[in-house]
Amino acid sequence: MKYLLIICFLIFSQTKYSQTYNLTVTVTNFKQLEGNIIVSIYNKSDDFPKEGKQYQDNISKVNNYSEAITFNNLPAGDYAVAIFHDKNSDGECNMNIFGIPKEGYGFSNNCRPILSAPSFKCTKINLSSNKSITIELIY
């Protein structure tokens, strides 16, 4: 009986940790219908929002003034989302001489940066079920 309880516990605990969820990110406030929207998700605070450190990203053509991108099969946990409207489709978030983006950008929780990129803590969302969020672009 003791071993049966241990086996049941192991099976149920493994099922909980292997669950995955979907995150749908709706991006609004496009000024022009051109270029691409690049949506990056991060799962580590030390990596946010560093280029090349994304957990996953998605590049989609901008066709509407509101675009929805879904990331499937994400393990439960904390994530942060950073996006930018790559208007000229060069794959980079172009900046002015002061380091301020010249293209639209945004973060989860619609966290607005002050003098630097926002923190992971400010932009963190917990994924423990399927979730949809909306991010409004800042120009």
Contacts in CASP RR format, 6 or more apart in sequence:
PFRMAT RR
TARGET T0000
AUTHOR 0000-0000-0000
METHOD contacts of the structure
MODEL  1
MKYLLIICFLIFSQTKYSQTYNLTVTVTNFKQLEGNIIVSIYNKSDDFPK
EGKQYQDNISKVNNYSEAITFNNLPAGDYAVAIFHDKNSDGECNMNIFGI
PKEGYGFSNNCRPILSAPSFKCTKINLSSNKSITIELIY
17 76 0 8 1.000
19 75 0 8 1.000
19 76 0 8 1.000
20 72 0 8 1.000
20 73 0 8 1.000
20 74 0 8 1.000
20 75 0 8 1.000
20 76 0 8 1.000
21 73 0 8 1.000
21 74 0 8 1.000
21 75 0 8 1.000
21 76 0 8 1.000
21 127 0 8 1.000
21 128 0 8 1.000
21 129 0 8 1.000
21 130 0 8 1.000
21 131 0 8 1.000
22 70 0 8 1.000
22 71 0 8 1.000
22 72 0 8 1.000
22 73 0 8 1.000
22 74 0 8 1.000
22 130 0 8 1.000
22 131 0 8 1.000
23 41 0 8 1.000
23 70 0 8 1.000
23 71 0 8 1.000
23 74 0 8 1.000
23 79 0 8 1.000
23 81 0 8 1.000
23 125 0 8 1.000
23 127 0 8 1.000
23 130 0 8 1.000
23 131 0 8 1.000
23 132 0 8 1.000
23 133 0 8 1.000
24 68 0 8 1.000
24 69 0 8 1.000
24 70 0 8 1.000
24 71 0 8 1.000
24 130 0 8 1.000
24 131 0 8 1.000
24 132 0 8 1.000
24 133 0 8 1.000
25 39 0 8 1.000
25 68 0 8 1.000
25 69 0 8 1.000
25 70 0 8 1.000
25 71 0 8 1.000
25 81 0 8 1.000
25 83 0 8 1.000
25 108 0 8 1.000
25 132 0 8 1.000
25 133 0 8 1.000
25 134 0 8 1.000
25 135 0 8 1.000
26 66 0 8 1.000
26 67 0 8 1.000
26 68 0 8 1.000
26 132 0 8 1.000
26 133 0 8 1.000
26 134 0 8 1.000
26 135 0 8 1.000
27 37 0 8 1.000
27 39 0 8 1.000
27 66 0 8 1.000
27 67 0 8 1.000
27 68 0 8 1.000
27 69 0 8 1.000
27 83 0 8 1.000
27 85 0 8 1.000
27 134 0 8 1.000
27 135 0 8 1.000
27 136 0 8 1.000
27 137 0 8 1.000
28 65 0 8 1.000
28 66 0 8 1.000
28 134 0 8 1.000
28 135 0 8 1.000
28 136 0 8 1.000
28 137 0 8 1.000
29 65 0 8 1.000
29 136 0 8 1.000
29 137 0 8 1.000
29 138 0 8 1.000
29 139 0 8 1.000
30 37 0 8 1.000
30 62 0 8 1.000
30 64 0 8 1.000
30 65 0 8 1.000
30 66 0 8 1.000
30 67 0 8 1.000
30 85 0 8 1.000
30 137 0 8 1.000
31 85 0 8 1.000
31 104 0 8 1.000
31 137 0 8 1.000
31 139 0 8 1.000
32 62 0 8 1.000
32 87 0 8 1.000
33 62 0 8 1.000
33 63 0 8 1.000
33 64 0 8 1.000
33 65 0 8 1.000
34 62 0 8 1.000
34 87 0 8 1.000
35 61 0 8 1.000
35 62 0 8 1.000
35 85 0 8 1.000
35 86 0 8 1.000
35 87 0 8 1.000
35 88 0 8 1.000
35 89 0 8 1.000
36 59 0 8 1.000
36 60 0 8 1.000
36 61 0 8 1.000
36 62 0 8 1.000
36 85 0 8 1.000
36 86 0 8 1.000
36 89 0 8 1.000
36 91 0 8 1.000
37 59 0 8 1.000
37 60 0 8 1.000
37 62 0 8 1.000
37 67 0 8 1.000
37 69 0 8 1.000
37 83 0 8 1.000
37 84 0 8 1.000
37 85 0 8 1.000
37 86 0 8 1.000
38 57 0 8 1.000
38 58 0 8 1.000
38 59 0 8 1.000
38 83 0 8 1.000
38 84 0 8 1.000
38 86 0 8 1.000
38 91 0 8 1.000
38 93 0 8 1.000
39 57 0 8 1.000
39 58 0 8 1.000
39 60 0 8 1.000
39 69 0 8 1.000
39 81 0 8 1.000
39 82 0 8 1.000
39 83 0 8 1.000
40 49 0 8 1.000
40 54 0 8 1.000
40 56 0 8 1.000
40 57 0 8 1.000
40 58 0 8 1.000
40 81 0 8 1.000
40 82 0 8 1.000
40 83 0 8 1.000
41 54 0 8 1.000
41 55 0 8 1.000
41 56 0 8 1.000
41 57 0 8 1.000
41 71 0 8 1.000
41 74 0 8 1.000
41 79 0 8 1.000
41 80 0 8 1.000
41 81 0 8 1.000
42 48 0 8 1.000
42 49 0 8 1.000
42 53 0 8 1.000
42 54 0 8 1.000
42 55 0 8 1.000
42 79 0 8 1.000
42 80 0 8 1.000
42 81 0 8 1.000
42 82 0 8 1.000
42 120 0 8 1.000
43 55 0 8 1.000
43 77 0 8 1.000
43 78 0 8 1.000
43 79 0 8 1.000
44 53 0 8 1.000
44 55 0 8 1.000
44 120 0 8 1.000
45 80 0 8 1.000
45 119 0 8 1.000
45 120 0 8 1.000
45 121 0 8 1.000
45 124 0 8 1.000
47 53 0 8 1.000
47 54 0 8 1.000
47 55 0 8 1.000
48 80 0 8 1.000
48 82 0 8 1.000
48 117 0 8 1.000
48 119 0 8 1.000
48 120 0 8 1.000
48 123 0 8 1.000
49 80 0 8 1.000
49 82 0 8 1.000
49 107 0 8 1.000
49 117 0 8 1.000
55 79 0 8 1.000
56 71 0 8 1.000
56 74 0 8 1.000
58 69 0 8 1.000
58 71 0 8 1.000
59 86 0 8 1.000
59 91 0 8 1.000
60 67 0 8 1.000
60 69 0 8 1.000
62 85 0 8 1.000
74 127 0 8 1.000
76 127 0 8 1.000
76 128 0 8 1.000
77 126 0 8 1.000
77 127 0 8 1.000
77 128 0 8 1.000
78 124 0 8 1.000
78 125 0 8 1.000
78 126 0 8 1.000
78 127 0 8 1.000
79 108 0 8 1.000
79 124 0 8 1.000
79 125 0 8 1.000
79 127 0 8 1.000
80 107 0 8 1.000
80 108 0 8 1.000
80 120 0 8 1.000
80 123 0 8 1.000
80 124 0 8 1.000
80 125 0 8 1.000
81 107 0 8 1.000
81 108 0 8 1.000
81 123 0 8 1.000
81 125 0 8 1.000
81 133 0 8 1.000
81 135 0 8 1.000
82 105 0 8 1.000
82 106 0 8 1.000
82 107 0 8 1.000
82 108 0 8 1.000
82 117 0 8 1.000
82 123 0 8 1.000
83 105 0 8 1.000
83 106 0 8 1.000
83 107 0 8 1.000
83 135 0 8 1.000
83 137 0 8 1.000
84 93 0 8 1.000
84 101 0 8 1.000
84 103 0 8 1.000
84 104 0 8 1.000
84 105 0 8 1.000
84 106 0 8 1.000
85 103 0 8 1.000
85 104 0 8 1.000
85 105 0 8 1.000
85 137 0 8 1.000
86 92 0 8 1.000
86 93 0 8 1.000
86 103 0 8 1.000
87 103 0 8 1.000
87 104 0 8 1.000
88 94 0 8 1.000
88 103 0 8 1.000
93 101 0 8 1.000
93 103 0 8 1.000
93 105 0 8 1.000
94 101 0 8 1.000
94 102 0 8 1.000
94 103 0 8 1.000
95 101 0 8 1.000
95 102 0 8 1.000
96 102 0 8 1.000
103 139 0 8 1.000
104 137 0 8 1.000
104 138 0 8 1.000
104 139 0 8 1.000
105 137 0 8 1.000
105 138 0 8 1.000
106 135 0 8 1.000
106 136 0 8 1.000
106 137 0 8 1.000
106 138 0 8 1.000
107 113 0 8 1.000
107 118 0 8 1.000
107 122 0 8 1.000
107 123 0 8 1.000
107 135 0 8 1.000
108 123 0 8 1.000
108 124 0 8 1.000
108 125 0 8 1.000
108 133 0 8 1.000
108 135 0 8 1.000
109 122 0 8 1.000
109 123 0 8 1.000
109 124 0 8 1.000
109 125 0 8 1.000
109 133 0 8 1.000
110 134 0 8 1.000
110 135 0 8 1.000
110 136 0 8 1.000
111 118 0 8 1.000
111 122 0 8 1.000
111 123 0 8 1.000
112 118 0 8 1.000
112 138 0 8 1.000
125 131 0 8 1.000
125 133 0 8 1.000
END
